[in-house]
Amino acid sequence: MAILNVNPTRMELSRLRKRLGTATRGHKLLKDKQDELVRQFILLVKKNQELRKKMDSSLQKGMKEYVLASSVIPDHVLEEAFSIPFNKVSLDVQTKSIMNTEVPVLNTMYQEDSDVDDFSYGFVSTTSELDLSLDYLDSILPLMLQLAEIEKTCQLIAKEIETTKRRVNALEYLTIPNLTETIAHIENTLDENERGNVTRLMKVIDILEMEDE
């Protein structure tokens, strides 16, 4: 550690003690923030894993049913079946704060066409496998958006954790030790000066007493 380049005075000592108190409180607040960010990050990672498993399962089931359907349905019938969407999706992007870190919030709004049935194709030339495939695949979009929101949030929180960690380390291993060592140095210097003043005063008193004799 290094002693700061300051004048060893009582005024400077008082100022450094205040700085040390502020740095110590700041270190505690930042450490608490870091711990809470890490806790939130772990929860989000677990949720991310759960959603990804659910999405992968729906995707596999949907593709399995689609393969079965496409094996018996002509290509031109499939193209016609998918040519007309039966609902519209809009995305509203907002933000929220997690420990002073702005993270995205994705809100989806579905606008179904009242003139279209649950499926935008007829059932004469299609199979039930195609219906099941679309059901599975339709459930994937909300999961994908949730995953996008969580993964972006994880990225932002991880960045904030790293920034907070650097600030905590700077206070813990540099600022606070330097202030503590400098304060101790000034206190020792002031004590030595005080002892020197007492010694000189005693010598002056001895000289004056000798002169009076």
C-alpha positions as a Markdown table, in Angstrom:
| # | Residue | x | y | z |
|---|---|---|---|---|
| 1 | Met | 0.0 | 0.0 | 0.0 |
| 2 | Ala | 1.0 | 3.6 | -0.5 |
| 3 | Ile | 0.9 | 6.6 | 1.7 |
| 4 | Leu | -1.0 | 9.5 | 0.1 |
| 5 | Asn | 1.0 | 12.7 | -0.6 |
| 6 | Val | -0.7 | 15.0 | 1.9 |
| 7 | Asn | 0.4 | 17.4 | 4.7 |
| 8 | Pro | 0.5 | 15.7 | 8.1 |
| 9 | Thr | -1.8 | 18.2 | 9.8 |
| 10 | Arg | -4.8 | 17.7 | 12.1 |
| 11 | Met | -7.1 | 19.3 | 9.5 |
| 12 | Glu | -5.8 | 16.8 | 6.9 |
| 13 | Leu | -6.3 | 14.0 | 9.4 |
| 14 | Ser | -9.9 | 15.0 | 10.0 |
| 15 | Arg | -10.5 | 15.1 | 6.2 |
| 16 | Leu | -9.0 | 11.7 | 5.6 |
| 17 | Arg | -11.0 | 10.1 | 8.4 |
| 18 | Lys | -14.2 | 11.4 | 6.8 |
| 19 | Arg | -13.1 | 10.0 | 3.4 |
| 20 | Leu | -12.3 | 6.7 | 5.0 |
| 21 | Gly | -15.8 | 6.6 | 6.6 |
| 22 | Thr | -17.4 | 7.4 | 3.2 |
| 23 | Ala | -15.3 | 4.8 | 1.4 |
| 24 | Thr | -16.2 | 2.2 | 4.0 |
| 25 | Arg | -19.9 | 2.8 | 3.7 |
| 26 | Gly | -19.6 | 2.9 | -0.1 |
| 27 | His | -17.8 | -0.4 | -0.1 |
| 28 | Lys | -20.6 | -2.0 | 2.0 |
| 29 | Leu | -23.3 | -0.6 | -0.3 |
| 30 | Leu | -21.5 | -1.8 | -3.4 |
| 31 | Lys | -20.9 | -5.2 | -1.9 |
| 32 | Asp | -24.5 | -5.6 | -1.1 |
| 33 | Lys | -25.4 | -4.5 | -4.6 |
| 34 | Gln | -23.0 | -7.0 | -6.1 |
| 35 | Asp | -24.4 | -9.8 | -4.0 |
| 36 | Glu | -28.0 | -9.0 | -5.0 |
| 37 | Leu | -27.0 | -8.8 | -8.7 |
| 38 | Val | -25.4 | -12.2 | -8.5 |
| 39 | Arg | -28.5 | -13.6 | -6.8 |
| 40 | Gln | -30.7 | -12.1 | -9.5 |
| 41 | Phe | -28.3 | -13.4 | -12.2 |
| 42 | Ile | -28.5 | -17.0 | -10.9 |
| 43 | Leu | -32.3 | -16.9 | -10.8 |
| 44 | Leu | -32.4 | -15.7 | -14.4 |
| 45 | Val | -30.0 | -18.3 | -15.6 |
| 46 | Lys | -32.1 | -21.1 | -14.0 |
| 47 | Lys | -35.3 | -19.6 | -15.6 |
| 48 | Asn | -33.4 | -19.4 | -18.9 |
| 49 | Gln | -32.5 | -23.1 | -18.8 |
| 50 | Glu | -36.1 | -24.0 | -18.0 |
| 51 | Leu | -37.5 | -22.0 | -20.8 |
| 52 | Arg | -34.9 | -23.3 | -23.3 |
| 53 | Lys | -35.8 | -26.9 | -22.4 |
| 54 | Lys | -39.5 | -26.1 | -22.9 |
| 55 | Met | -38.9 | -24.4 | -26.2 |
| 56 | Asp | -36.6 | -27.2 | -27.5 |
| 57 | Ser | -39.3 | -29.7 | -26.5 |
| 58 | Ser | -42.0 | -27.8 | -28.4 |
| 59 | Leu | -39.8 | -27.3 | -31.4 |
| 60 | Gln | -38.9 | -31.0 | -31.6 |
| 61 | Lys | -42.5 | -32.1 | -31.3 |
| 62 | Gly | -43.6 | -29.5 | -33.8 |
| 63 | Met | -41.0 | -30.5 | -36.3 |
| 64 | Lys | -41.8 | -34.2 | -35.8 |
| 65 | Glu | -45.5 | -33.6 | -36.6 |
| 66 | Tyr | -44.6 | -31.4 | -39.5 |
| 67 | Val | -42.4 | -34.1 | -41.0 |
| 68 | Leu | -45.2 | -36.6 | -40.7 |
| 69 | Ala | -47.6 | -34.1 | -42.2 |
| 70 | Ser | -45.3 | -33.1 | -45.1 |
| 71 | Ser | -44.8 | -36.7 | -46.0 |
| 72 | Val | -48.4 | -37.1 | -47.1 |
| 73 | Ile | -49.5 | -33.5 | -47.9 |
| 74 | Pro | -48.4 | -32.1 | -51.3 |
| 75 | Asp | -46.0 | -29.2 | -51.3 |
| 76 | His | -48.5 | -26.8 | -53.0 |
| 77 | Val | -51.1 | -27.6 | -50.3 |
| 78 | Leu | -48.6 | -26.8 | -47.6 |
| 79 | Glu | -47.7 | -23.5 | -49.3 |
| 80 | Glu | -51.4 | -22.5 | -49.4 |
| 81 | Ala | -51.9 | -23.6 | -45.8 |
| 82 | Phe | -49.1 | -21.2 | -44.6 |
| 83 | Ser | -49.8 | -18.3 | -47.0 |
| 84 | Ile | -52.5 | -16.7 | -44.9 |
| 85 | Pro | -51.7 | -15.8 | -41.3 |
| 86 | Phe | -54.6 | -16.0 | -38.8 |
| 87 | Asn | -53.3 | -13.5 | -36.3 |
| 88 | Lys | -50.9 | -10.6 | -36.0 |
| 89 | Val | -48.3 | -10.1 | -33.3 |
| 90 | Ser | -47.0 | -6.7 | -32.2 |
| 91 | Leu | -44.1 | -6.2 | -29.8 |
| 92 | Asp | -43.9 | -3.4 | -27.2 |
| 93 | Val | -40.5 | -2.9 | -25.7 |
| 94 | Gln | -40.3 | -1.3 | -22.2 |
| 95 | Thr | -37.6 | -1.2 | -19.5 |
| 96 | Lys | -37.4 | -1.9 | -15.8 |
| 97 | Ser | -34.7 | -1.3 | -13.2 |
| 98 | Ile | -32.9 | -4.1 | -11.4 |
| 99 | Met | -30.5 | -2.6 | -8.8 |
| 100 | Asn | -30.2 | 0.6 | -11.0 |
| 101 | Thr | -29.6 | -1.5 | -14.1 |
| 102 | Glu | -32.0 | -0.9 | -16.9 |
| 103 | Val | -33.2 | -4.1 | -18.5 |
| 104 | Pro | -35.7 | -4.8 | -21.3 |
| 105 | Val | -39.3 | -5.9 | -20.9 |
| 106 | Leu | -40.9 | -7.4 | -24.0 |
| 107 | Asn | -44.7 | -7.3 | -24.1 |
| 108 | Thr | -46.5 | -9.2 | -26.9 |
| 109 | Met | -50.0 | -8.4 | -28.2 |
| 110 | Tyr | -51.9 | -10.8 | -30.4 |
| 111 | Gln | -54.5 | -9.5 | -32.8 |
| 112 | Glu | -56.5 | -12.3 | -34.1 |
| 113 | Asp | -58.5 | -12.0 | -37.4 |
| 114 | Ser | -62.1 | -12.6 | -36.5 |
| 115 | Asp | -62.9 | -13.8 | -40.0 |
| 116 | Val | -60.4 | -16.6 | -39.8 |
| 117 | Asp | -60.8 | -19.8 | -37.8 |
| 118 | Asp | -58.3 | -21.4 | -35.5 |
| 119 | Phe | -56.4 | -22.5 | -38.6 |
| 120 | Ser | -56.1 | -20.5 | -41.9 |
| 121 | Tyr | -56.6 | -23.6 | -44.1 |
| 122 | Gly | -59.2 | -26.2 | -44.8 |
| 123 | Phe | -59.2 | -29.6 | -43.3 |
| 124 | Val | -60.0 | -31.6 | -46.4 |
| 125 | Ser | -56.5 | -31.8 | -47.9 |
| 126 | Thr | -54.5 | -31.6 | -44.7 |
| 127 | Thr | -54.0 | -33.9 | -41.7 |
| 128 | Ser | -54.2 | -33.7 | -37.9 |
| 129 | Glu | -50.4 | -33.9 | -37.8 |
| 130 | Leu | -50.2 | -30.5 | -39.4 |
| 131 | Asp | -52.7 | -29.1 | -36.8 |
| 132 | Leu | -50.5 | -30.5 | -34.0 |
| 133 | Ser | -47.4 | -29.1 | -35.6 |
| 134 | Leu | -48.8 | -25.6 | -35.8 |
| 135 | Asp | -50.0 | -25.8 | -32.2 |
| 136 | Tyr | -46.5 | -26.7 | -31.0 |
| 137 | Leu | -44.8 | -24.1 | -33.2 |
| 138 | Asp | -47.3 | -21.4 | -32.2 |
| 139 | Ser | -46.3 | -21.8 | -28.6 |
| 140 | Ile | -42.7 | -21.2 | -29.4 |
| 141 | Leu | -42.9 | -17.5 | -30.2 |
| 142 | Pro | -43.8 | -16.4 | -26.6 |
| 143 | Leu | -41.0 | -18.6 | -25.3 |
| 144 | Met | -38.5 | -17.2 | -27.8 |
| 145 | Leu | -39.4 | -13.6 | -26.7 |
| 146 | Gln | -39.1 | -14.5 | -23.0 |
| 147 | Leu | -35.7 | -16.1 | -23.7 |
| 148 | Ala | -34.6 | -13.0 | -25.6 |
| 149 | Glu | -35.7 | -10.8 | -22.7 |
| 150 | Ile | -33.9 | -13.0 | -20.1 |
| 151 | Glu | -30.7 | -13.5 | -22.1 |
| 152 | Lys | -30.4 | -9.7 | -22.7 |
| 153 | Thr | -31.1 | -9.1 | -19.0 |
| 154 | Cys | -28.4 | -11.6 | -18.1 |
| 155 | Gln | -25.9 | -9.8 | -20.4 |
| 156 | Leu | -26.6 | -6.4 | -18.8 |
| 157 | Ile | -26.6 | -7.7 | -15.3 |
| 158 | Ala | -23.3 | -9.6 | -15.9 |
| 159 | Lys | -21.8 | -6.4 | -17.2 |
| 160 | Glu | -23.0 | -4.5 | -14.1 |
| 161 | Ile | -21.7 | -7.2 | -11.8 |
| 162 | Glu | -18.2 | -6.9 | -13.4 |
| 163 | Thr | -18.3 | -3.1 | -13.1 |
| 164 | Thr | -19.5 | -3.2 | -9.5 |
| 165 | Lys | -16.8 | -5.9 | -8.7 |
| 166 | Arg | -14.1 | -3.6 | -10.0 |
| 167 | Arg | -15.3 | -0.7 | -7.9 |
| 168 | Val | -15.6 | -3.0 | -4.8 |
| 169 | Asn | -12.0 | -4.3 | -5.3 |
| 170 | Ala | -10.7 | -0.8 | -5.9 |
| 171 | Leu | -12.2 | 0.4 | -2.6 |
| 172 | Glu | -11.3 | -2.8 | -0.7 |
| 173 | Tyr | -7.7 | -3.3 | -1.9 |
| 174 | Leu | -6.6 | 0.2 | -2.8 |
| 175 | Thr | -8.6 | 3.2 | -1.5 |
| 176 | Ile | -9.4 | 2.0 | 2.0 |
| 177 | Pro | -5.9 | 0.5 | 2.7 |
| 178 | Asn | -4.2 | 3.7 | 1.4 |
| 179 | Leu | -6.4 | 5.9 | 3.5 |
| 180 | Thr | -5.9 | 3.7 | 6.6 |
| 181 | Glu | -2.1 | 3.7 | 6.2 |
| 182 | Thr | -2.0 | 7.5 | 5.5 |
| 183 | Ile | -4.1 | 8.2 | 8.6 |
| 184 | Ala | -1.8 | 6.0 | 10.7 |
| 185 | His | 1.2 | 7.8 | 9.3 |
| 186 | Ile | -0.2 | 11.3 | 10.1 |
| 187 | Glu | -1.2 | 10.2 | 13.6 |
| 188 | Asn | 2.3 | 8.9 | 14.2 |
| 189 | Thr | 3.8 | 12.1 | 12.8 |
| 190 | Leu | 1.6 | 14.3 | 14.9 |
| 191 | Asp | 2.4 | 12.2 | 18.0 |
| 192 | Glu | 6.1 | 12.6 | 17.3 |
| 193 | Asn | 5.7 | 16.3 | 16.8 |
| 194 | Glu | 3.8 | 16.5 | 20.1 |
| 195 | Arg | 6.5 | 14.6 | 22.0 |
| 196 | Gly | 9.1 | 16.8 | 20.4 |
| 197 | Asn | 7.2 | 19.9 | 21.5 |
| 198 | Val | 6.9 | 18.6 | 25.1 |
| 199 | Thr | 10.6 | 17.8 | 25.2 |
| 200 | Arg | 11.6 | 21.3 | 23.9 |
| 201 | Leu | 9.2 | 22.9 | 26.4 |
| 202 | Met | 10.7 | 20.9 | 29.3 |
| 203 | Lys | 14.2 | 22.1 | 28.2 |
| 204 | Val | 13.0 | 25.7 | 28.1 |
| 205 | Ile | 11.6 | 25.3 | 31.6 |
| 206 | Asp | 14.9 | 23.8 | 32.8 |
| 207 | Ile | 16.9 | 26.7 | 31.3 |
| 208 | Leu | 14.6 | 29.3 | 32.8 |
| 209 | Glu | 14.9 | 27.6 | 36.3 |
| 210 | Met | 18.7 | 27.6 | 36.0 |
| 211 | Glu | 18.7 | 31.3 | 35.1 |
| 212 | Asp | 16.5 | 32.1 | 38.1 |
| 213 | Glu | 19.0 | 30.4 | 40.4 |
